[in-house]
Amino acid sequence: MQFPDDDNGAVLRRMHDGGDALTKPRIIDYCFAFPARSQAIEFAALVPEPEYEACISFYQERDMWQVIIKKHMIPSHGAISAIETDLAARAQSVGGEPDGWGCMRITEK
């Protein structure tokens, strides 16, 4: 399986090389960091789509607030990159920054 030569491609390549066929849907977490709780809340309000779930918490390691946007989907480079770009623009509009994405690896037994 071929993946683009970028950060998202590298993550998907590692998952695939680790035994994940990347064909089964799972929850993907898109993470964003904010200096203030009010910014995190404002960002969460900018993501009203029913297919997303927003979770707000204090991000102790960075002394910031974190919003994790969860979406159940099949991991693909195009879809992940498009969602990440869209959500990053929304986060940046209220003073936040993207902090990566992640999901569980699913391997066939």
N, C-alpha and C positions, 0 to 999 in steps of 0.2 A: 504494500500500500504506500502511495506517495503522499507527502505532506509538504505544504509550502515552507520555505526557509525563513520562518519568523518565530516569535515566541510561542504563539498558539500552535503552530505546526510542530515545534519541538515537544510541547507537552503531549499532544496527541500521538506523536511518534513514540515517545517513551511509554505511553499507555498501551499502544498497539504492540510494541516490542515486549511488553510485560505480559502479554496474553489476552488483552482486551480486544475483541473484534470490532468494537465501537459500533455495534449494530443494535444494541438494546438501550431503551430510554432509561434515564436516571436523573436525579436531581443535580443540577449544575448550580453552583454558588458563584455569583459575581460579587466581588467585594469592593467596597468604596470607603475611604476614610475622610473624616471631616474634623476641623478644629473644634467646633462647638456642637453641642447636642441639638440646638435649634436648627442648624444647617442639616444635620442628619434627618431630622423630622421633616424639614422642608423638602429634602430630596425624596424621601419615602412617599410624600404626597404627590410628587411628580411622576410616580410609577403606579398609576391606578389600574393598569390592565389586570384582568382577573387571572391570567395565566402566570402572573408573578406573585411571589410572597416576599414581603420586606421584613427583615429582622434587624432591630437596632440594639446595639450594645456598646459598652465602653471598651475601647481597645487599649488595654493597659500597657502593652509592649511599646506602643507609640504615643501614649498619653493623648489619644484622640478618640473620636466616636466613629464607630463602624456601622455601616449598613450592608447587610448581605441580602442580595436579591436572588431568590431561588426560582428556578424554572425546571420543570420536568420535560426532558427532551432527549433525543438521540444526539450524542456529541458529533458534530461535524465542524470542520474548520470554517466554512462559510457562515453557518448559522451562529456559531460562537463569536466569530469576529464581528458580525453585523450587530448582534445584541450588545456586545462589549462596547462597540463604538457609540451606539445609540445611548446606552446608559451612562457612559463616560461623559458625553456632552451634557446630559441632564445634571449629573453630579457636579461638573465643572461650573455650570450656570449658577450654582449656589455655594461655590467655594470648596467643593470636594475634589477628590482625586481618585482615580481607579487604583485598586490594590490587588489586581489579579483575579483569577477564577480557579475553581477546582471542583472535582467530583470524585466519587468512588470508582475504582476500577472494577469492572465485572469480567471475570474470566470464566470460560467454559470448563466444566468438569468432565 
